[in-house]
Amino acid sequence: MPLKKKFPGTPVTRNYHQDFISNLPQSLRVTILNYLPLRDAVKTSVLSSEWRYMWTKVPHLCFDELILEFPSGGDQLEFQNKCVRQILRVLLQHEGPITTFVLAIPELEFFPEMESLMFFLAKSDVEDLTLEFEPGHNKLPSTFFKCQRLKAISLLSCLVHPPSDFIGFSQLLTILMLDVAIGSEQLQSFVACCPLLKSLHLRISSVYEALEIQASKLENFEFHSKLKSVSFKNTPLLKEIYSIA
């Protein structure tokens, strides 16, 4: 039998497929999933047994209009129930910490499970929290104020009413409040109870006669509202002030 002629320098091709991503350390695979929309990250569970529960370790959860889109001509109550079911389903399967949580669905109204949701996030040591609801000033649940590891909050179309036993957010660095309803005294107390606060951006629906900001670490302040006067107390690091009536 004649031998097959071999040519020098010809590479040998092996007929197998190597899955480089699946061979990466788990921490790197979770990092990769972080860059995917949550819906796509969940879909990776069908790839193999190794990927089945990988998405449950992703520390960044984002529920927005790309994930839960309100259908044209759809029923509001049906959409609301669908959103709540999907959110709770994801949280029940999730493992490990949740450092970032985004709930930004303008058509979504406050739902009773929000109390439990905020309590769950507080136990998960959430650090970056965004909440956006349907315009109408949905009141934040009291359990929101138990999220003591928060470093950044973004609140849109919310009614903020801190409970009497609120001790502040000791690690909070950034506050963004847009179309939020909160009394001037409550806002002043809220800010004063955040000793590390660096950035404060407010668009308040209420009309204030006066506002006093006391924040020793504050560097940036932006305010969009009808305000007759604003004063700053103990703000030695303040660099930028921007205000529009």
N, C-alpha and C positions, 0 to 999 in steps of 0.2 A: 504494500500500500504506500503510495507516495506521500511523503510528509508535506504538510503545509509550510510554505516558505514564509519565514519571518523577516521583516524588514527592520533594520536598526532604527531606533528612535520612534517607532510606532507605539503610541500609548495603548495600554490594554484597557478595554472597556468592560466594566462589571455590570451585570444586568440586575441591579437592585436599586431600590429607592431608599434614600436615607432621609428620615424626618428630623431635620436639625432642630426645629423649634420644640418638638416634643422632648428632645434630649436636653434642652436647656434646664437649668435649675428652676424650681417652682417659683421662686421670687421673681425671676426674670419673666417667666410666662405670665404671672399676675400683672407685672408692670406693662407688658404688651397689651393685655386685655384692658388696662386702664385707659388706653388711647382709643378704644372702640366705643361706639354708642352702646349703652347698656343692653339694648335689644340684641345687638350683634354679639356682644360678649356672652349672653345667655345661650345663644345658638351654638356656641362652640362646645356645648355639653354633649352634642351628638357625634363629635369627631371620634372619640374613643373613650374607654373607661378612665384613662388618665386625665382626660379633659372634662369628665362629667361634672365634677364639682369645683373645677378650677375657678369659675366665675364667681362662686360664692365667697371667695376670699378677696375680691376687688374692694379696696377701701373707699372708692369714689362712686357714689350712686347718683345718677341724674335722671329725674323723671320730668321731661319737658314735652313740648308739642311734637317733637320728633319721635318720641316714644309713645305718647298717648295723644293722638290727634282727634279733635272733635269733628265728627263727620258733618258735612253740609246737610242741614235739615234734620240732624239727629236729635234724639230726645235727651234733654239735659239730665234728668234723673238716671236714665239708663247709662249715660256716659259717666256720670258721677260714680255710680256703683261699680262700673267696670274699672275705673281708675283705682278706687279703693281696694278692690280685690287684687289687682295686679301689684300694687305697692305692698300690700300685706303679704302676698305670696312670696315676693322677692325677699322681704325682710325675714320671714320665717325660715327661709332656706339659707340666709346669709350667715357666714361664719367669720369671726375675727372682728377687728375694729372697723368703724366707719368714720373716716376722718373728714370726708366731704359729702354733704347731702344737699341735693337741689330738688326742690319741688316747685316748678315754674310752669303752671298750666293756668292761663288767665280765665278759662271757662270753669275752673274748679272752685266750688264753694267750700266753706268750712264743713268738715264732716266729724261726727262724734268720735271716730277712731283717732283723731288728731291728738287727743290727750295721751293715749297709749303709744302713738307713734313718737311723740316728743320724749316720753319717758324712755322708750327703747333707745333713742338716739343719745339721750343723756347717759344711759348705762354703757353705750358704745363709745363714749368719749369723743363725740363729734366735735370737730374743730372749726369747720367752715360750713355755715348753714345759710341756704337761700330759700325763702318762702315767698311765693307769688300766687295770689288768689284772684278770683273774679272781683272787679271793683265793687265796693260796698262795705269795706272795712270789717273784715272778718276778725273777730277777737282772737288773739293768740291764746292758746291754752296755758294754764298755770305751769304745766310741766316744762314749757319752753324755758322758763327761768331756772330750771334745775340743770341745764347744760353748762356745767361749770368749766369745761375745757375749751369753750369757744374762743377762737382767735379772730374770726371774721363773721359778721352777720349782714345779710342783705334782705330787707323786708319790704315787700311791695303790696299795697292795698290791704294793710292790716290795721287793726285797732290794738295798740300796745297799752296794757294796763298792768304794770308790775304789782305783784301782791305786796302786802304790808311787810312780810318777812323776807323780801328780796334783799340779798346781801351784795349783789353786783356780780360782775364777771371779772374775776381777778386776772385773767389772761387775755382779755379781748383787746385787739389792736385796731380793728377797723369796723366802723358802723356805717351802713348805707340804708337810709330809710326814704322810700319814695311813695308819695300819696299815702302817708301813714297818719293816723289820728292818735295824738298823744298830747296831754296837757303840758303847759310850759313847766310847771313845777315838777311834774313827773319826769319830763325830759331832762331837766336840770339834775334831778336826783339820780336818774339812770346814768347819765354821763359821769357824774361825780363818783359813782360806784365802780367805775372802770379805770383803775389806776394806771394801766399801761396804754391807754387809748392814744393812738397816733393820728388817725384819720377819721373825720366826722363829716358825712355828706347827708344833708337833710333836704327833703322836699315835703313839707308838712301841710296838710289840708287845713289845719286849725289856724286861726288868726291870733297872733301873740302881741300883747302890748310891749312886753320886754322879755329878754332872755339873758340869763347869765351862764356863761360856760366856765366851768372849773375843771381843768384837766392838765395836770403838771407835765404830761408827756406829749400833749397834742402838738402836731406839726402842721396839719392841714385842716381847714374848716371851710365848708361850702354850704350855703343856705339859700333855698329857693322858697320864699313864702312872704306873706305880708307881715312885716315886723317893724315896729316903730323904733326900737332900740335894742342893741345887743352889747353886752359887756363881757370882758374876759378877766378872770381872776386866777392867779397862779398858773399862767400859761407861758413860761419863759422860753419854751422851744418853738412857739408858734411862728411859722414862716409864711404861710399863704392863707389869705382870707378872700373868699369870693362869695358875693351875695347878690341875689336878684329878687326884687319884690314881686 
